[in-house]
Amino acid sequence: MPVPFESLLPFAIIAGMYVVTATGLSVTRYYSNDKKPTRHGLDTWEKQMMERDRRLTGSLRGQSDSPIASAAFATNSIWYLEKQRNH
Amino acid sequence: MSANKQATFTHTKFVDPTPLPESVPKVDELGVTSAPLKSASFFIGQYCKEYNDDFMLCKSENNDPKHCLTEGRKVTRCAINLITKLRENCGKEFEAHWQCLEKNNQELSACRTPERTFNTCVFDKLGLEKKIPGTPEGSEQIHNKKNPVY
């Protein structure tokens, strides 16, 4: 006798849960990155460049190709006075 | 004891808005963000080679920021100059290349097609050619290879 479809329902439910969470995570990352794919494999250089982009445009993924920066850029760098700790 | 300790949970970052002293000549900062800068990097390296080398040599003498302000200003001005020229002459190809880089984790190997059109435009209009310094003699530049993988 062939396999009844009711016995495969739990697998379908569990697979559906994976689909929902993966889609939710992917959509969240897409929209939090200014509708661009997430950046991965970031080393210190890339993180520093992204911080510079944030100082220039306001967002970590914002890009601009104007040759001259706004006047605020000259003095809006963050001074890390204390060693960064995770409590 | 705990009354003498400073609060360690600071929420605001410290930013110092005082500008440079008047004795330092004013120069505009480069406003190009990371993706267009990466796209134009080899051309900046070729166009501004003397100023960049001067700055690096000056820094290697003495790492104090005050020591190399003049050379630093020249580097900034040269880069601003080149970016302006790139935008005037090859604006569309430049934009296409760095938008492609932004979508691909800023990996140059993922964006060879827009890079080819951009490089030919820059070579025609400005005479700058992208050359990677470490390539072995005899083998083609990696961005020009038709089949880089096989």
gemmi code that builds the backbone of each chain (N, CA, C; Angstrom):
import gemmi

chains = {
    "A": [
        ("MET", (0.857, -1.199, 0.000), (0.000, 0.000, 0.000), (0.882, 1.235, 0.000)),
        ("PRO", (0.613, 2.253, -0.832), (1.498, 3.423, -0.929), (1.461, 4.267, 0.355)),
        ("VAL", (2.456, 5.152, 0.471), (2.592, 5.988, 1.680), (1.435, 6.989, 1.726)),
        ("PRO", (0.700, 7.089, 2.854), (-0.398, 8.064, 2.926), (0.152, 9.487, 3.040)),
        ("PHE", (-0.571, 10.430, 2.424), (-0.045, 11.808, 2.407), (-0.029, 12.417, 3.808)),
        ("GLU", (-0.899, 11.857, 4.684), (-0.950, 12.457, 6.035), (0.360, 12.283, 6.782)),
        ("SER", (1.074, 11.199, 6.452), (2.315, 10.957, 7.201), (3.420, 11.902, 6.776)),
        ("LEU", (3.282, 12.496, 5.584), (4.309, 13.440, 5.125), (3.994, 14.871, 5.536)),
        ("LEU", (2.824, 15.102, 6.109), (2.478, 16.474, 6.528), (3.460, 17.064, 7.545)),
        ("PRO", (3.896, 16.295, 8.560), (4.862, 16.912, 9.500), (6.125, 17.412, 8.804)),
        ("PHE", (6.617, 16.610, 7.819), (7.820, 17.060, 7.111), (7.556, 18.360, 6.373)),
        ("ALA", (6.353, 18.431, 5.751), (6.006, 19.647, 5.003), (5.910, 20.841, 5.945)),
        ("ILE", (5.358, 20.603, 7.161), (5.238, 21.717, 8.114), (6.622, 22.201, 8.545)),
        ("ILE", (7.507, 21.247, 8.838), (8.847, 21.637, 9.298), (9.606, 22.342, 8.187)),
        ("ALA", (9.483, 21.800, 6.956), (10.160, 22.456, 5.833), (9.596, 23.856, 5.620)),
        ("GLY", (8.285, 23.988, 5.795), (7.663, 25.308, 5.663), (8.189, 26.285, 6.687)),
        ("MET", (8.468, 25.787, 7.909), (9.042, 26.675, 8.931), (10.422, 27.167, 8.509)),
        ("TYR", (11.227, 26.267, 7.933), (12.550, 26.692, 7.443), (12.400, 27.769, 6.379)),
        ("VAL", (11.423, 27.541, 5.457), (11.246, 28.499, 4.357), (10.866, 29.864, 4.908)),
        ("VAL", (9.959, 29.867, 5.880), (9.483, 31.159, 6.415), (10.610, 31.906, 7.101)),
        ("THR", (11.377, 31.197, 7.958), (12.429, 31.920, 8.680), (13.540, 32.370, 7.742)),
        ("ALA", (13.884, 31.510, 6.767), (14.965, 31.905, 5.851), (14.555, 33.099, 5.002)),
        ("THR", (13.303, 33.080, 4.524), (12.828, 34.221, 3.736), (12.792, 35.487, 4.582)),
        ("GLY", (12.305, 35.339, 5.827), (12.249, 36.502, 6.703), (13.617, 37.085, 6.948)),
        ("LEU", (14.612, 36.226, 7.207), (15.968, 36.706, 7.451), (16.533, 37.377, 6.207)),
        ("SER", (16.332, 36.746, 5.046), (16.875, 37.298, 3.804), (16.269, 38.666, 3.501)),
        ("VAL", (14.942, 38.783, 3.679), (14.271, 40.059, 3.402), (14.721, 41.126, 4.394)),
        ("THR", (14.890, 40.736, 5.673), (15.354, 41.711, 6.667), (16.733, 42.226, 6.327)),
        ("ARG", (17.640, 41.304, 5.939), (18.994, 41.751, 5.619), (19.005, 42.633, 4.374)),
        ("TYR", (18.160, 42.294, 3.387), (18.096, 43.087, 2.157), (17.659, 44.514, 2.461)),
        ("TYR", (16.587, 44.666, 3.245), (16.081, 46.008, 3.504), (16.954, 46.783, 4.471)),
        ("SER", (17.664, 46.084, 5.363), (18.525, 46.843, 6.274), (19.820, 47.258, 5.607)),
        ("ASN", (20.111, 46.712, 4.409), (21.311, 47.090, 3.673), (20.991, 48.026, 2.538)),
        ("ASP", (20.001, 48.890, 2.706), (19.604, 49.836, 1.660), (19.244, 49.130, 0.363)),
        ("LYS", (18.533, 48.021, 0.450), (18.075, 47.253, -0.718), (19.232, 46.797, -1.591)),
        ("LYS", (20.330, 46.386, -0.930), (21.451, 45.815, -1.670), (21.797, 44.509, -0.989)),
        ("PRO", (22.492, 43.584, -1.668), (22.908, 42.359, -1.004), (23.857, 42.672, 0.152)),
        ("THR", (23.819, 41.790, 1.179), (24.653, 41.997, 2.369), (26.120, 41.911, 1.998)),
        ("ARG", (26.956, 42.657, 2.709), (28.398, 42.530, 2.500), (28.922, 41.482, 3.451)),
        ("HIS", (29.794, 40.625, 2.951), (30.315, 39.564, 3.794), (31.832, 39.549, 3.739)),
        ("GLY", (32.429, 38.822, 4.638), (33.885, 38.733, 4.655), (34.546, 40.053, 4.940)),
        ("LEU", (33.989, 40.817, 5.884), (34.506, 42.170, 6.114), (35.689, 42.125, 7.047)),
        ("ASP", (36.819, 42.705, 6.600), (37.969, 42.831, 7.494), (38.005, 44.259, 8.033)),
        ("THR", (39.061, 44.547, 8.783), (39.121, 45.859, 9.452), (39.106, 46.997, 8.447)),
        ("TRP", (39.821, 46.810, 7.312), (39.847, 47.853, 6.280), (38.456, 48.172, 5.801)),
        ("GLU", (37.700, 47.093, 5.456), (36.358, 47.313, 4.921), (35.466, 47.975, 5.949)),
        ("LYS", (35.613, 47.565, 7.222), (34.776, 48.180, 8.268), (35.112, 49.645, 8.414)),
        ("GLN", (36.403, 49.995, 8.316), (36.774, 51.404, 8.424), (36.245, 52.196, 7.245)),
        ("MET", (36.279, 51.595, 6.043), (35.740, 52.292, 4.870), (34.235, 52.474, 4.994)),
        ("MET", (33.543, 51.464, 5.564), (32.096, 51.601, 5.726), (31.763, 52.670, 6.766)),
        ("GLU", (32.593, 52.788, 7.790), (32.381, 53.853, 8.780), (32.591, 55.218, 8.123)),
        ("ARG", (33.591, 55.291, 7.217), (33.804, 56.546, 6.485), (32.611, 56.863, 5.593)),
        ("ASP", (32.038, 55.818, 4.958), (30.833, 56.022, 4.155), (29.684, 56.536, 5.012)),
        ("ARG", (29.600, 56.014, 6.241), (28.525, 56.481, 7.132), (28.721, 57.950, 7.475)),
        ("ARG", (29.978, 58.344, 7.661), (30.233, 59.763, 7.966), (29.925, 60.643, 6.768)),
        ("LEU", (30.119, 60.127, 5.550), (29.874, 60.922, 4.347), (28.409, 60.958, 3.967)),
        ("THR", (27.701, 59.827, 4.107), (26.341, 59.776, 3.566), (25.269, 59.527, 4.605)),
        ("GLY", (25.640, 59.105, 5.814), (24.622, 58.855, 6.827), (24.250, 57.398, 6.984)),
        ("SER", (24.608, 56.548, 6.018), (24.258, 55.132, 6.133), (25.492, 54.302, 5.804)),
        ("LEU", (25.618, 53.146, 6.448), (26.807, 52.316, 6.236), (26.939, 51.843, 4.795)),
        ("ARG", (25.827, 51.710, 4.069), (25.881, 51.260, 2.678), (25.632, 52.388, 1.686)),
        ("GLY", (25.512, 53.600, 2.183), (25.267, 54.706, 1.263), (26.512, 55.013, 0.456)),
        ("GLN", (26.351, 55.317, -0.823), (27.493, 55.643, -1.671), (27.235, 56.975, -2.341)),
        ("SER", (28.335, 57.687, -2.599), (28.209, 58.959, -3.300), (29.490, 59.186, -4.068)),
        ("ASP", (29.400, 59.753, -5.288), (30.644, 59.971, -6.008), (30.912, 61.449, -6.254)),
        ("SER", (30.421, 62.309, -5.341), (30.766, 63.723, -5.495), (32.195, 63.925, -5.018)),
        ("PRO", (33.015, 64.669, -5.785), (34.432, 64.776, -5.448), (34.685, 65.498, -4.127)),
        ("ILE", (33.843, 66.472, -3.793), (34.108, 67.290, -2.608), (33.119, 66.881, -1.528)),
        ("ALA", (33.642, 66.671, -0.315), (32.778, 66.244, 0.788), (32.063, 67.447, 1.374)),
        ("SER", (30.993, 67.167, 2.109), (30.300, 68.252, 2.803), (31.205, 68.789, 3.907)),
        ("ALA", (30.929, 69.999, 4.367), (31.810, 70.639, 5.347), (31.844, 69.883, 6.663)),
        ("ALA", (30.753, 69.195, 7.011), (30.709, 68.485, 8.299), (31.660, 67.313, 8.345)),
        ("PHE", (32.050, 66.782, 7.181), (32.866, 65.577, 7.154), (34.218, 65.799, 7.800)),
        ("ALA", (34.727, 67.022, 7.754), (36.075, 67.266, 8.266), (36.168, 67.016, 9.769)),
        ("THR", (35.059, 67.160, 10.480), (35.153, 67.079, 11.937), (34.182, 66.086, 12.557)),
        ("ASN", (33.537, 65.231, 11.757), (32.547, 64.359, 12.395), (33.069, 62.961, 12.695)),
        ("SER", (34.372, 62.799, 12.817), (34.894, 61.470, 13.147), (34.735, 61.205, 14.633)),
        ("ILE", (34.564, 59.913, 14.963), (34.333, 59.526, 16.353), (35.678, 59.278, 17.024)),
        ("TRP", (35.851, 59.821, 18.220), (37.058, 59.576, 19.013), (36.730, 58.506, 20.039)),
        ("TYR", (37.400, 57.379, 19.963), (37.127, 56.302, 20.914), (37.981, 56.543, 22.148)),
        ("LEU", (37.330, 57.046, 23.197), (38.076, 57.451, 24.388), (38.329, 56.276, 25.318)),
        ("GLU", (37.417, 55.301, 25.306), (37.570, 54.154, 26.193), (37.761, 52.921, 25.339)),
        ("LYS", (38.384, 51.932, 25.944), (38.534, 50.673, 25.219), (37.149, 50.068, 25.043)),
        ("GLN", (36.864, 49.555, 23.843), (35.517, 49.039, 23.603), (35.352, 47.730, 24.341)),
        ("ARG", (34.296, 47.653, 25.157), (34.080, 46.416, 25.899), (32.656, 45.976, 25.693)),
        ("ASN", (32.439, 44.675, 25.881), (31.095, 44.126, 25.719), (30.453, 43.908, 27.056)),
        ("HIS", (30.748, 44.754, 28.019), (30.221, 44.652, 29.381), (30.646, 43.341, 30.012)),
    ],
    "B": [
        ("MET", (33.708, 53.202, 46.658), (34.244, 52.319, 45.627), (33.499, 52.509, 44.332)),
        ("SER", (32.248, 52.037, 44.268), (31.543, 52.204, 42.994), (31.115, 53.646, 42.810)),
        ("ALA", (31.161, 54.463, 43.862), (30.833, 55.885, 43.695), (31.979, 56.596, 42.999)),
        ("ASN", (33.216, 56.045, 43.088), (34.335, 56.728, 42.449), (34.531, 56.302, 41.003)),
        ("LYS", (33.938, 55.184, 40.624), (34.147, 54.698, 39.262), (33.322, 55.492, 38.276)),
        ("GLN", (33.872, 55.651, 37.051), (33.111, 56.333, 36.002), (32.046, 55.408, 35.442)),
        ("ALA", (31.002, 56.006, 34.926), (29.959, 55.201, 34.267), (30.537, 54.662, 32.974)),
        ("THR", (30.462, 53.365, 32.781), (31.063, 52.786, 31.583), (30.070, 52.602, 30.456)),
        ("PHE", (28.792, 52.789, 30.717), (27.803, 52.552, 29.649), (27.500, 53.870, 28.953)),
        ("THR", (28.440, 54.330, 28.139), (28.191, 55.584, 27.410), (27.416, 55.267, 26.143)),
        ("HIS", (26.404, 56.058, 25.845), (25.580, 55.815, 24.657), (25.912, 56.744, 23.519)),
        ("THR", (26.417, 57.927, 23.853), (26.760, 58.858, 22.760), (28.247, 58.750, 22.480)),
        ("LYS", (28.601, 58.765, 21.206), (30.003, 58.731, 20.829), (30.559, 60.143, 20.921)),
        ("PHE", (31.852, 60.242, 21.218), (32.447, 61.566, 21.368), (32.916, 62.087, 20.016)),
        ("VAL", (32.371, 63.220, 19.607), (32.749, 63.853, 18.346), (33.245, 65.249, 18.680)),
        ("ASP", (34.395, 65.628, 18.128), (34.986, 66.930, 18.432), (34.790, 67.855, 17.245)),
        ("PRO", (33.886, 68.835, 17.333), (33.602, 69.654, 16.146), (34.539, 70.836, 15.934)),
        ("THR", (35.588, 71.004, 16.752), (36.454, 72.172, 16.535), (37.231, 71.988, 15.242)),
        ("PRO", (37.245, 72.998, 14.377), (37.947, 72.869, 13.102), (39.456, 73.029, 13.295)),
        ("LEU", (40.196, 72.793, 12.220), (41.642, 72.960, 12.262), (41.972, 74.435, 12.518)),
        ("PRO", (43.172, 74.744, 13.066), (43.526, 76.153, 13.290), (43.662, 76.920, 11.980)),
        ("GLU", (43.562, 78.225, 12.069), (43.573, 79.064, 10.864), (44.909, 79.017, 10.153)),
        ("SER", (45.990, 78.620, 10.856), (47.314, 78.616, 10.228), (47.424, 77.520, 9.186)),
        ("VAL", (46.557, 76.509, 9.258), (46.616, 75.408, 8.300), (45.790, 75.788, 7.076)),
        ("PRO", (46.352, 75.744, 5.866), (45.579, 76.094, 4.662), (44.386, 75.158, 4.497)),
        ("LYS", (43.286, 75.723, 4.022), (42.053, 74.942, 3.935), (42.049, 74.152, 2.632)),
        ("VAL", (41.720, 72.864, 2.737), (41.559, 72.062, 1.525), (40.281, 71.263, 1.665)),
        ("ASP", (39.533, 71.101, 0.576), (38.299, 70.320, 0.637), (38.635, 68.851, 0.777)),
        ("GLU", (37.804, 68.147, 1.542), (38.030, 66.715, 1.704), (37.431, 65.958, 0.521)),
        ("LEU", (37.987, 64.782, 0.253), (37.466, 63.957, -0.832), (36.148, 63.349, -0.391)),
        ("GLY", (35.084, 63.572, -1.201), (33.766, 63.117, -0.786), (33.349, 61.819, -1.420)),
        ("VAL", (34.286, 61.096, -2.026), (33.950, 59.854, -2.721), (33.902, 58.738, -1.700)),
        ("THR", (32.843, 57.923, -1.757), (32.745, 56.804, -0.814), (33.490, 55.583, -1.361)),
        ("SER", (33.336, 54.442, -0.657), (34.247, 53.321, -0.903), (34.111, 52.700, -2.292)),
        ("ALA", (32.857, 52.531, -2.809), (32.728, 51.815, -4.086), (33.293, 52.606, -5.262)),
        ("PRO", (32.942, 53.907, -5.439), (33.567, 54.645, -6.535), (35.071, 54.779, -6.356)),
        ("LEU", (35.513, 54.852, -5.094), (36.953, 54.984, -4.843), (37.681, 53.722, -5.266)),
        ("LYS", (37.087, 52.564, -4.977), (37.706, 51.306, -5.388), (37.745, 51.209, -6.902)),
        ("SER", (36.646, 51.669, -7.535), (36.580, 51.617, -8.984), (37.666, 52.475, -9.615)),
        ("ALA", (37.916, 53.656, -9.041), (38.894, 54.579, -9.616), (40.280, 54.389, -9.063)),
        ("SER", (40.491, 53.377, -8.209), (41.726, 53.308, -7.426), (42.963, 53.194, -8.293)),
        ("PHE", (42.932, 52.330, -9.333), (44.143, 52.163, -10.143), (44.464, 53.424, -10.939)),
        ("PHE", (43.412, 54.158, -11.327), (43.678, 55.388, -12.068), (44.224, 56.475, -11.162)),
        ("ILE", (43.744, 56.507, -9.904), (44.322, 57.452, -8.939), (45.786, 57.098, -8.713)),
        ("GLY", (46.058, 55.775, -8.636), (47.437, 55.345, -8.413), (48.359, 55.784, -9.519)),
        ("GLN", (47.844, 55.777, -10.776), (48.715, 56.166, -11.880), (48.807, 57.678, -12.011)),
        ("TYR", (47.649, 58.352, -11.875), (47.609, 59.794, -12.123), (48.331, 60.579, -11.034)),
        ("CYS", (48.202, 60.122, -9.775), (48.719, 60.895, -8.642), (49.947, 60.228, -8.050)),
        ("LYS", (50.703, 59.482, -8.881), (51.791, 58.657, -8.345), (52.805, 59.489, -7.571)),
        ("GLU", (53.237, 60.644, -8.146), (54.315, 61.398, -7.475), (53.864, 61.902, -6.114)),
        ("TYR", (52.629, 62.455, -6.071), (52.161, 63.010, -4.806), (51.987, 61.915, -3.769)),
        ("ASN", (51.436, 60.753, -4.210), (51.244, 59.648, -3.271), (52.573, 59.133, -2.743)),
        ("ASP", (53.560, 58.989, -3.652), (54.873, 58.509, -3.210), (55.509, 59.490, -2.230)),
        ("ASP", (55.397, 60.812, -2.538), (55.934, 61.823, -1.612), (55.332, 61.670, -0.232)),
        ("PHE", (53.999, 61.486, -0.200), (53.318, 61.392, 1.095), (53.762, 60.154, 1.848)),
        ("MET", (53.869, 59.026, 1.128), (54.266, 57.794, 1.814), (55.681, 57.899, 2.367)),
        ("LEU", (56.590, 58.476, 1.571), (57.974, 58.628, 2.046), (58.036, 59.570, 3.238)),
        ("CYS", (57.232, 60.658, 3.170), (57.215, 61.592, 4.294), (56.717, 60.906, 5.552)),
        ("LYS", (55.659, 60.105, 5.407), (55.115, 59.393, 6.565), (56.107, 58.398, 7.123)),
        ("SER", (56.877, 57.766, 6.240), (57.812, 56.766, 6.747), (58.943, 57.419, 7.512)),
        ("GLU", (59.213, 58.734, 7.214), (60.217, 59.435, 8.031), (59.707, 59.638, 9.442)),
        ("ASN", (58.461, 60.170, 9.533), (57.922, 60.563, 10.830), (56.418, 60.427, 10.765)),
        ("ASN", (55.850, 59.595, 11.645), (54.440, 59.269, 11.531), (53.522, 60.307, 12.151)),
        ("ASP", (54.076, 61.388, 12.672), (53.282, 62.428, 13.305), (52.378, 63.089, 12.266)),
        ("PRO", (51.064, 63.279, 12.556), (50.192, 63.902, 11.549), (50.649, 65.294, 11.133)),
        ("LYS", (51.258, 66.052, 12.067), (51.648, 67.424, 11.730), (52.764, 67.478, 10.698)),
        ("HIS", (53.517, 66.378, 10.569), (54.714, 66.424, 9.730), (54.385, 66.452, 8.248)),
        ("CYS", (53.274, 65.810, 7.870), (53.022, 65.588, 6.438), (51.777, 66.293, 5.949)),
        ("LEU", (51.439, 67.416, 6.564), (50.192, 68.078, 6.171), (50.259, 68.584, 4.736)),
        ("THR", (51.402, 69.154, 4.319), (51.505, 69.699, 2.952), (51.343, 68.603, 1.920)),
        ("GLU", (52.105, 67.503, 2.112), (52.002, 66.418, 1.131), (50.587, 65.840, 1.106)),
        ("GLY", (49.962, 65.783, 2.299), (48.602, 65.255, 2.366), (47.614, 66.115, 1.598)),
        ("ARG", (47.815, 67.440, 1.689), (46.914, 68.329, 0.943), (47.068, 68.110, -0.554)),
        ("LYS", (48.324, 67.894, -0.993), (48.526, 67.670, -2.436), (47.844, 66.386, -2.887)),
        ("VAL", (47.940, 65.337, -2.051), (47.286, 64.065, -2.395), (45.789, 64.257, -2.544)),
        ("THR", (45.201, 64.966, -1.569), (43.743, 65.171, -1.624), (43.350, 65.949, -2.865)),
        ("ARG", (44.113, 67.016, -3.153), (43.740, 67.844, -4.313), (43.867, 67.060, -5.601)),
        ("CYS", (44.918, 66.238, -5.699), (45.097, 65.446, -6.929), (43.945, 64.472, -7.107)),
        ("ALA", (43.538, 63.814, -6.015), (42.445, 62.848, -6.129), (41.139, 63.542, -6.522)),
        ("ILE", (40.880, 64.715, -5.916), (39.656, 65.451, -6.267), (39.680, 65.814, -7.745)),
        ("ASN", (40.858, 66.247, -8.226), (41.031, 66.609, -9.625), (40.693, 65.440, -10.543)),
        ("LEU", (41.261, 64.261, -10.206), (41.019, 63.119, -11.080), (39.569, 62.681, -11.056)),
        ("ILE", (38.944, 62.664, -9.881), (37.540, 62.238, -9.811), (36.666, 63.188, -10.626)),
        ("THR", (36.971, 64.478, -10.561), (36.198, 65.428, -11.376), (36.345, 65.114, -12.845)),
        ("LYS", (37.591, 64.819, -13.263), (37.807, 64.512, -14.682), (37.086, 63.227, -15.076)),
        ("LEU", (37.130, 62.215, -14.211), (36.460, 60.952, -14.527), (34.964, 61.157, -14.680)),
        ("ARG", (34.405, 61.977, -13.779), (32.954, 62.188, -13.859), (32.576, 62.964, -15.114)),
        ("GLU", (33.430, 63.929, -15.498), (33.121, 64.700, -16.712), (33.181, 63.829, -17.947)),
        ("ASN", (34.283, 63.044, -18.061), (34.522, 62.353, -19.330), (33.817, 61.009, -19.413)),
        ("CYS", (33.854, 60.224, -18.371), (33.363, 58.845, -18.446), (32.312, 58.604, -17.382)),
        ("GLY", (31.464, 59.618, -17.135), (30.547, 59.536, -16.001), (29.677, 58.303, -15.990)),
        ("LYS", (29.106, 57.952, -17.161), (28.144, 56.835, -17.170), (28.828, 55.507, -16.896)),
        ("GLU", (29.998, 55.291, -17.540), (30.678, 54.001, -17.345), (31.169, 53.875, -15.911)),
        ("PHE", (31.654, 54.988, -15.347), (32.124, 55.010, -13.961), (30.990, 54.616, -13.027)),
        ("GLU", (29.817, 55.270, -13.231), (28.671, 54.969, -12.375), (28.258, 53.517, -12.515)),
        ("ALA", (28.233, 53.007, -13.757), (27.823, 51.609, -13.967), (28.753, 50.661, -13.232)),
        ("HIS", (30.069, 50.957, -13.285), (31.014, 50.042, -12.649), (30.865, 50.052, -11.139)),
        ("TRP", (30.742, 51.245, -10.547), (30.705, 51.185, -9.080), (29.366, 50.744, -8.546)),
        ("GLN", (28.276, 50.959, -9.306), (26.995, 50.383, -8.880), (27.061, 48.862, -8.924)),
        ("CYS", (27.736, 48.321, -9.953), (27.895, 46.862, -10.017), (28.702, 46.355, -8.834)),
        ("LEU", (29.774, 47.093, -8.469), (30.592, 46.680, -7.329), (29.777, 46.651, -6.047)),
        ("GLU", (28.891, 47.641, -5.886), (28.094, 47.696, -4.653), (27.187, 46.485, -4.523)),
        ("LYS", (26.719, 45.981, -5.694), (25.818, 44.830, -5.623), (26.556, 43.530, -5.412)),
        ("ASN", (27.890, 43.535, -5.544), (28.647, 42.279, -5.522), (29.701, 42.293, -4.444)),
        ("ASN", (29.405, 42.810, -3.278), (30.351, 42.768, -2.163), (31.659, 43.465, -2.504)),
        ("GLN", (31.620, 44.428, -3.426), (32.803, 45.180, -3.857), (33.940, 44.274, -4.298)),
        ("GLU", (33.580, 43.180, -4.992), (34.603, 42.305, -5.542), (34.827, 42.675, -6.994)),
        ("LEU", (36.084, 43.005, -7.349), (36.358, 43.430, -8.719), (36.134, 42.303, -9.705)),
        ("SER", (36.362, 41.040, -9.274), (36.250, 39.932, -10.217), (34.821, 39.707, -10.663)),
        ("ALA", (33.856, 40.252, -9.946), (32.455, 40.027, -10.312), (31.958, 41.026, -11.336)),
        ("CYS", (32.726, 42.048, -11.615), (32.229, 43.148, -12.444), (33.156, 43.432, -13.608)),
        ("ARG", (33.631, 42.409, -14.292), (34.624, 42.648, -15.357), (34.013, 43.343, -16.560)),
        ("THR", (32.734, 43.040, -16.898), (32.159, 43.643, -18.117), (32.043, 45.160, -18.002)),
        ("PRO", (31.419, 45.701, -16.934), (31.419, 47.173, -16.868), (32.821, 47.747, -16.736)),
        ("GLU", (33.718, 46.940, -16.094), (35.075, 47.447, -15.926), (35.772, 47.608, -17.265)),
        ("ARG", (35.516, 46.660, -18.205), (36.161, 46.748, -19.513), (35.747, 48.019, -20.238)),
        ("THR", (34.420, 48.304, -20.250), (33.966, 49.518, -20.944), (34.531, 50.759, -20.258)),
        ("PHE", (34.592, 50.740, -18.917), (35.113, 51.890, -18.198), (36.595, 52.096, -18.518)),
        ("ASN", (37.358, 50.997, -18.530), (38.798, 51.133, -18.787), (39.071, 51.646, -20.192)),
        ("THR", (38.285, 51.160, -21.191), (38.522, 51.648, -22.554), (38.157, 53.128, -22.646)),
        ("CYS", (37.064, 53.524, -21.962), (36.693, 54.946, -21.996), (37.773, 55.809, -21.380)),
        ("VAL", (38.299, 55.382, -20.225), (39.323, 56.196, -19.559), (40.590, 56.239, -20.403)),
        ("PHE", (40.936, 55.120, -21.047), (42.145, 55.103, -21.869), (41.990, 56.044, -23.053)),
        ("ASP", (40.775, 56.053, -23.665), (40.576, 56.918, -24.828), (40.583, 58.388, -24.443)),
        ("LYS", (39.891, 58.710, -23.355), (39.706, 60.129, -23.050), (40.858, 60.704, -22.215)),
        ("LEU", (41.385, 59.909, -21.275), (42.369, 60.481, -20.351), (43.755, 59.852, -20.482)),
        ("GLY", (43.869, 58.752, -21.225), (45.171, 58.144, -21.425), (45.690, 57.357, -20.238)),
        ("LEU", (44.818, 56.971, -19.306), (45.268, 56.209, -18.141), (44.929, 54.745, -18.348)),
        ("GLU", (45.879, 53.876, -17.979), (45.637, 52.455, -18.176), (45.804, 51.735, -16.854)),
        ("LYS", (44.914, 50.790, -16.580), (44.998, 50.067, -15.316), (46.022, 48.948, -15.458)),
        ("LYS", (47.062, 48.998, -14.590), (48.070, 47.931, -14.615), (48.261, 47.469, -13.182)),
        ("ILE", (48.187, 46.143, -12.984), (48.391, 45.621, -11.636), (49.877, 45.345, -11.474)),
        ("PRO", (50.550, 45.950, -10.498), (52.021, 45.902, -10.463), (52.607, 44.511, -10.277)),
        ("GLY", (51.942, 43.580, -9.592), (52.608, 42.315, -9.272), (52.473, 41.222, -10.297)),
        ("THR", (51.847, 41.494, -11.453), (51.630, 40.380, -12.399), (52.963, 39.899, -12.945)),
        ("PRO", (53.126, 38.570, -13.075), (54.387, 38.029, -13.600), (54.600, 38.458, -15.042)),
        ("GLU", (55.885, 38.553, -15.431), (56.215, 38.979, -16.795), (55.685, 37.956, -17.779)),
        ("GLY", (55.088, 38.424, -18.844), (54.638, 37.496, -19.875), (53.178, 37.130, -19.761)),
        ("SER", (52.638, 37.081, -18.552), (51.213, 36.716, -18.466), (50.379, 37.983, -18.521)),
        ("GLU", (49.167, 37.793, -19.071), (48.305, 38.947, -19.316), (47.756, 39.470, -17.994)),
        ("GLN", (47.384, 40.734, -17.988), (46.749, 41.317, -16.808), (45.457, 40.569, -16.511)),
        ("ILE", (45.183, 40.359, -15.222), (44.066, 39.467, -14.888), (42.725, 40.046, -15.301)),
        ("HIS", (42.629, 41.373, -15.358), (41.338, 41.920, -15.743), (41.135, 41.889, -17.241)),
        ("ASN", (42.192, 41.558, -17.999), (42.041, 41.464, -19.450), (41.863, 40.038, -19.932)),
        ("LYS", (42.088, 39.062, -19.043), (42.013, 37.674, -19.491), (40.590, 37.330, -19.871)),
        ("LYS", (40.449, 36.620, -21.006), (39.103, 36.238, -21.439), (38.544, 35.156, -20.521)),
        ("ASN", (39.375, 34.176, -20.155), (38.925, 33.086, -19.293), (39.845, 33.008, -18.087)),
        ("PRO", (39.585, 33.790, -17.049), (40.525, 33.810, -15.939), (40.567, 32.516, -15.146)),
        ("VAL", (39.490, 31.715, -15.213), (39.436, 30.532, -14.373), (40.042, 29.316, -15.072)),
        ("TYR", (39.760, 29.119, -16.351), (40.222, 27.914, -17.046), (40.959, 28.239, -18.326)),
    ],
}
model = gemmi.Model(1)
for chain_id, residues in chains.items():
    chain = gemmi.Chain(chain_id)
    for i, (resn, *xyz) in enumerate(residues, 1):
        res = gemmi.Residue()
        res.name, res.seqid = resn, gemmi.SeqId(i, " ")
        for name, pos in zip(("N", "CA", "C"), xyz):
            atom = gemmi.Atom()
            atom.name, atom.element = name, gemmi.Element(name[0])
            atom.pos, atom.b_iso = gemmi.Position(*pos), 0.0
            res.add_atom(atom)
        chain.add_residue(res)
    model.add_chain(chain)
structure = gemmi.Structure()
structure.add_model(model)
structure.setup_entities()
